[in-house]
């Protein structure tokens, strides 16, 4: 470990090899993994019940970077609303192009800049504050505090999906630091 300049708290890259073994090497800025975009195109039939929110979450967590949604002859207003509602739950996934029959979504953050440990710590802090406020709301019989807890639960969901994405990318040997 010392030969490679590693010490407690050093960043490392995990590389999964074809033979099933794991290679651990020092994380060097100049050796950042090359980002490979995973793309998917969703062709949605007009009037089709799509469960688009679930699809977007699944592709996001699976590590897809670019998601194209097509619906002909035009995107329904309902589909647009469902997509926008889903985007509120997915960190860094944004509409980068929009036309009458197409939405192009792209992840615009670099997950490797946010260590998995940091994501977990943030989630822990949110849960602790929610539990403390739940206790406080029961003692004080205060419904306003409960509303705040629901808002933080939505934020927690966002981190949960982001953590899932980070974990999948780390397992695939792509851009994620511990």
Secondary structure, DSSP 8 states (H G I E B T S, - for coil): -GGGT--TT--EEEEE-TTS-EEEEE--GGG-------EEEEEE-TT----HHHHHHHHHHTT--EEEEEESS---HHHHHHHHHHHTTSTTEEEEEE-SSEEEEEE-S-GGGS-HHHHHHHHHHHHHHHHHHHHHHHHHT-HHHHHHHHHHHHHHHHHHHHHHHHHHHHHTTSS---
